[in-house]
Amino acid sequence: MKKINIGIIFGGKSSEHEVSRTSAQAIINNIRKDKYNIYLIGITKQGEWFLITEDYDKIGNGDWENNSSKKSAFISPDSSFKGLIVDDGNGKFETIRLDVVIPVLHGKNGEDGTMQGLLELSQIPFVGCDTTSSAACMDKVVTNCMLSYSGISKPAFNWFYSYDFEKNAEECIKETEKIIKKYPMFIKPANAGSSVGVSKANNREELIEGIKKAAKEDQKILIEEGITGKEVECAILGNENPVASCVGEIAPSSGFYDYEAKYINDSSKLFIPARIPDNISEEIRKIAVLAYKVMGCSGLSRVDFFVEEGTNRVLLNEINTFPGFTNISMYPKLMKEIGVDFPDLIDQLINFALQRK
C-alpha cells in the first residue's frame, strides 16, 4: 500500500506559537508512521519556514530551530507544484508533493484563514475548516453576530475598535454598560485564541484596564456578559454529517480558563462526561452541530458553552476551528471518550480532508 505524503505545519507568527509546537508534537507522536510519509514544516516566530528532517522529538520544546540540518522551504501558491519547495542550500530547489497538509496552527497567521487560503490556492487538501469558516470563527465578533442571527443563544455582548475607545472611552464604556448592564464582564481581543489577552472585569476600572490589555492583541475589542455556571465543551468531527462527542466540563484552577490553565498549569480539573443533566448535555450537542454548520465548519472544531447556574440556560461561548491537541487538551480526550483514539482521530481527519477535495 502506497504511503500518503503528509505535511505537518507548526509554530507560526502567533502568540500561540508554543501551544502549536506542543500540539504538533502530540500529533507526531501518535500518527501512524506505517501509513504516512511525514514532512515537518516549522515556522519560526519571525515567519521563517523550514523543513525538519530529524530530531522530531525536539518540536515541542522548540529546540528544532537549532537543528543544523533544517532546510529553508515553503508552500507555493502555484497549484502546479502542489507541495513543498525546498532549498537544498546549493542554489537548487526540489519539490516534495504533498497529498494532505495538517496545519497545526493556533491563533493568528494560521487558524484565521491565512494558511487555509494559501493551501486552497495551492490546491493541496488540508485538515480542518476552509478559509471562510476559519476567518469567521477566529473573529469572535463575526461569530457572535452570525450565531445570534441564527437564533443561537449567546451571552450579551458589545464590541468596538480600539481606536474608537482612544477617541471616546467614556462613550464606549457607557454603551457597554447599557447593553450588558452588570459586572463582571469579560474583555477579549476579537482575533486571538487560547484566551490570550482575555481578562475579567468586576468594575469600570478593571474594564478599562482589560480593554487596554486586549487592544495589544487586536484592534477589535469584544466585551461579554459574565456568566456564573459551568464551562463545558463539545468536540465535533466530520464534514457534511458531523458527529458530536459527549460533553466535557472544565473546573478552572483560576478565576477562568485562561491560557496558563489550558496549557501550562494542569491543575484545572476536567470532567468527562460533564456533571450536567442528560437533557442539557443533549441540547448542547445539538446546538454544537447547528453552530458548526452555521459557521461552515468542516473536519473538526471544538464548541465551548456555559451552563448558567440556577437556570441551566445554555449559552454558546465560542468555536475553535483547530483546538489544542496537547496531552491535556479537551478535544482528543472527548474523542477518546466516544471510542476514537488519537491515531484513529488523525486518520479520520486526513480522510475528511481528502473527501472534501
Secondary structure, DSSP 8 states (H G I E B T S, - for coil): ---EEEEEEEE-SSTTHHHHHHHHHHHHHHS-TTTEEEEEEEE-TT--EEEE-S-GGGTTTTGGGG-TT-EEEEE-S-TTT-EEEEE-SSS-EEEEE-SEEEEE--STTTTSSHHHHHHHHHT--BSS--HHHHHHHHSHHHHHHHHHHTT-----EEEEEHHHHHH-HHHHHHHHHHHH-SS-EEEEETT--TTTT-EEESSHHHHHHHHHHHHTT-SEEEEEE---EEEEEEEEEESSS-EEEEEEEEE-SSSS--HHHHHT-TTSEEESS-SS-HHHHHHHHHHHHHHHHHTT--EEEEEEEEEETTT--EEEEEEESS---STT-HHHHHHHHTT--HHHHHHHHHHHHHHH-
